[in-house]
Amino acid sequence: MFTGIVEEVGKVKSIHVRGDGIRFVFKARRVMKGLRRDNSIAVNGTCLTVVDYTAATFSVDAVKETLLKTSLGQLVIGSRVNLERPLSLQQRLGGHLVQGHIDATGTIVKKTTLESSWMFTIRFDRKFRKYLIPVGSITVDGVSLTVARLRAAEFDVAIIPYTMAHTVFQSYKSGSRVNLEFDLVGKYVESLLGTSKR
């Protein structure tokens, strides 16, 4: 379980294709503290398992299913990624409950520069519209955010200077593909009510 509060931005050091999967090696600093094999880690919001590590890098395997459902397959050497270690019971829950299980990908439509912040418009498949509400929670590439405005197949999120400086939002351009995880509570309510068609 994660919170959607990004700990640091890491970089792709190397990429190794293994059959229909990929082994990624990421360079990082802060998240390396206490990191061990078999630990979970969120990379752009995707929960992955650490399979190897050094003092300054860690490796994860992304299988075909993960590559199909996320934007990880678009990473190249040097790509910057949002990183977060799992939530511990001693931590404050600063964002919202995030599983690291990507529901869909979205596309950055535009970035609007405001006086002291930025507004990003993200397009998504309208079949997921039911999981979003105005001022509800959404995770974009592992960042816990609030839906500022909502339409049939687009939503807006406001980005403050701190988030812009400490996540990969600063590298987004029109057409950038991002990982989306919708609020956990809504999906469980749908399942309990027996209305899910997924």
N, C-alpha and C positions, 0 to 999 in steps of 0.2 A: 504494500500500500504506500502511496506517495501523497504529497500535498499540492503539487503543482508550483512549488516555490523553487525555482532553478538555483542550484548551488554554484555552478560555474559553467562557462562555455569552454568546451574542449574542441579538439581538432582531430580529423581523420589522419592517422599516420600512414596506414597501409590498408589495402583491400586485397583479399585473396578469394577468388571464386573457387567454391568447392561443390562440384556437381551443380545442383539447382539452388544452392545456397551461397552465402557469402560470409567469410570471417572478416570482421572489421577490427582493426587495432586503433584505439583512440589514445591520444596524448592528453593528459589531464594533471592537475595538481591537487586541488582541494579534496576531490572525491576519492583520491587514492588513500587517504587516511583510514586505516582499518579495513580496507577492501581486500577480500579474499576470493578464492575460487568458490563457485557455487552461489555467491552473493547475487542478488538482483540489483539492477541499476536501470534507471530510465534514461534512454537516449532519444531526444526529441519526443519525449512522452511515451516511448515504446519500452515496455518492461522486457529486459533481456538478462541473460545469465552470464556472469563473468566466468570464462573458461580458462583464462590465463592472465598473468599480470607481471609487471616489473615495477621498479620504483617509480616510474613516470608514465607507464602505459597500462592499459587493460584491453583484453580481447573478448569479443562476443561473437556468437554465431547467429546469423539471421537465416532461417529456413525459408523455403519457397512460400509457405503460407504467410509468413510475416512480410516478405517482400511484396506480395500481392496486395496486402491490406494497408501498407504504410508507404511513406515516401523514402524509406531508407535506401531503396535501390538506386535512388538518384544521387546519393552521396558520392563524392570523388575525393581523392587525396587533397587534403587542405581544407575540406568543408568544415565549417564550424557547427557544433551541435550543442543543444541544451542538455545538461547532465544533472541528475538528482539521485541521491541514495534513498533507500526506503525510509519511511517514517519509523522512528522508535517511540516507545511508549512514554519516554521522558520529554518528547518534543511538544511544542505548541503547534496546533493545527492552524497554520497561517493562511493556507489557501482553502482547498476543499478536498474531500476524499477522492483520490484518483487511483485507479487500478493499474494504469499503464497498458490497458487493453484497448487498442485503437479501434474505434467504431467505423471510421471513414476518413477519407482525405478531402480537404477543401482546397480552393484556389484563391490566392490573393488577387482581388480585382483592382483595388487601388489603395494608395496611402495618401491621406489628407493631412497636411501639416497645419496645426492650429497654433495658437499663441504660445502655449506652454505644454503641449502634448501632441500626440498623433492619433488619428482615427484610421483604422484598417478595416476595409470591407472584404469579407471572405464569402465566396460562393460555395455552396454545398448541395448535395443531392436532396431535393425537396422531400423525399420519403423520410428523412430524419428530422423534419421540421417539428414533429410532435415532441421531441426531446428537448426543445429549446423554449425558454420563456424570457420575456424582457427582464432585465437585471438578474437573470439566473446565471448559474455557473457553466463555464465551458473551458475545456483544456485545449490549447493550440500549441502543438509541438512541445507539450509538457509544461506549458505556462498556464497557471490558473488565472482565468480572466472572467470578467462580467460582461454579459451581453448588453451592449448599450442600445442598439436598435435591432429590430428583427423584421424580416420580410419573408416571403414565401420560400426563397432559395438563397438568401443572403443574410448575413448578420454583420454588425459593426462592433468592434472592440476598441476601447480607448487605451492608449499606451502612454504611461508616464515616463519622464526622462530616465528614471532609475531602471525601469524595465527595458527601455530601449538600449541603454548602455550595457546591461548585464545579461542579455539574451541574444538569440539570433534574429530577433525582429529587425534589427538594424540592417540586415542583409537581404530582407525580402524585397522583391520587385513584383510588378504586375505579372501574373502567371506562375509565381512560385507555388509549389504544392506543399501543403502542410498537413500534419496529422491532427485529427480531431477525436477527442473522447468526450462524450456527452455525460451529463450528470448521472451518477450511479443510482441515486434514489428513484428517479423517474423510470429507469429501465426495470428495476425490481418491482415497482408498483404495476407497471404494464404486465409483467409476467404473472404476478399474483392475481391480477384481474382477468387473466386469460385472453388478453386482447392483442398479444404480440403476433405479428405475421412475419417476423424475421426468420 
